[in-house]
Amino acid sequence: SPPLTGSSTLSRNLDALRHRFPALAQRLEHFPGKEQVRILRAKDGCLAYGFEQQGRVIPVTDIQQPARRLQAQLDQLGPQLADFTRPVLLIGLYPGNELQSIFQHSEDIKTPHCPQPIFVCVDSMICLYGFLQVFDAAALLESPRVQFFWHEDLPQFIDLLKTHPEVPHVFTLVSGANDPTLNKLLPPLGQFIQARETETHRLQAENEAYYNGIS
């Protein structure tokens, strides 16, 4: 886990966020609870985020074993994550180690490879603000292969994918979000993926019929 860093890290990250994702930065600036966001240490030493209300800090992310949970997920998805042609969709920052790890893995490989797209669906201002406080994420935020968007903008994200068929439609999903969040966000994405699969099969069938007719 990274050390708890100071205001300079937050300042650099906010500058990068404003430059690349101004709408998300503006939403964060108008979030009234920034001063109540608390950085916690989970029992396994990993980071966690909380929110202080009436003198009591309420954990927002896992405060038991987030490191083990994250590592188990990354290990399970290892082959997919190593395929840099597959975009990664990360829902939420729980607490963000997963995003840093996935981003840095591709950066550390020196041989030529596909610039792996990473889409980060932010579902909590508390988690976003906590992430910006503790991770030196300016390089990640500035990278053209990383795109952040607010969860309510998922329909616009899907519309963007519809108009860019060159973006692979099979994502590697990484998330520590709770089931209600995933059950809300994943069905529209699943419908889009299914529709694109159907269209792909249709075009393949038409292509095969065309060449069979020629032969």
Secondary structure as the mmCIF struct_conf table of DSSP 4:
data_model
#
loop_
_struct_conf.conf_type_id
_struct_conf.id
_struct_conf.beg_label_comp_id
_struct_conf.beg_label_asym_id
_struct_conf.beg_label_seq_id
_struct_conf.end_label_comp_id
_struct_conf.end_label_asym_id
_struct_conf.end_label_seq_id
HELX_RH_AL_P HELX_RH_AL_P1 SER A 7 ARG A 20
HELX_RH_AL_P HELX_RH_AL_P2 PRO A 22 GLU A 29
TURN_TY1_P TURN_TY1_P1 HIS A 30 HIS A 30
TURN_TY1_P TURN_TY1_P2 PRO A 32 GLY A 33
HELX_RH_3T_P HELX_RH_3T_P1 LYS A 34 GLN A 36
STRN STRN1 VAL A 37 ARG A 41
TURN_TY1_P TURN_TY1_P3 LYS A 43 ASP A 44
BEND BEND1 GLY A 45 GLY A 45
STRN STRN2 LEU A 47 GLN A 53
TURN_TY1_P TURN_TY1_P4 GLN A 54 GLY A 55
STRN STRN3 ARG A 56 PRO A 59
BEND BEND2 THR A 61 THR A 61
BEND BEND3 ILE A 63 GLN A 64
HELX_RH_AL_P HELX_RH_AL_P3 PRO A 66 GLN A 76
TURN_TY1_P TURN_TY1_P5 LEU A 77 LEU A 77
HELX_RH_AL_P HELX_RH_AL_P4 GLY A 78 ALA A 82
TURN_TY1_P TURN_TY1_P6 PHE A 84 THR A 85
BEND BEND4 ARG A 86 ARG A 86
STRN STRN4 VAL A 88 ILE A 91
BEND BEND5 GLY A 92 GLY A 92
BEND BEND6 TYR A 94 GLY A 96
HELX_RH_AL_P HELX_RH_AL_P5 ASN A 97 ASP A 108
BEND BEND7 THR A 111 THR A 111
STRN STRN5 ILE A 118 VAL A 122
HELX_RH_AL_P HELX_RH_AL_P6 MET A 125 VAL A 134
BEND BEND8 PHE A 135 PHE A 135
HELX_RH_AL_P HELX_RH_AL_P7 ALA A 138 GLU A 142
TURN_TY1_P TURN_TY1_P7 PRO A 144 ARG A 145
STRN STRN6 VAL A 146 TRP A 150
HELX_RH_3T_P HELX_RH_3T_P2 HIS A 151 ASP A 153
HELX_RH_AL_P HELX_RH_AL_P8 LEU A 154 LYS A 162
TURN_TY1_P TURN_TY1_P8 THR A 163 THR A 163
TURN_TY1_P TURN_TY1_P9 PRO A 165 GLU A 166
BEND BEND9 VAL A 167 VAL A 167
BEND BEND10 HIS A 169 HIS A 169
STRN STRN7 THR A 172 SER A 175
HELX_RH_AL_P HELX_RH_AL_P9 ASP A 179 ILE A 214
#
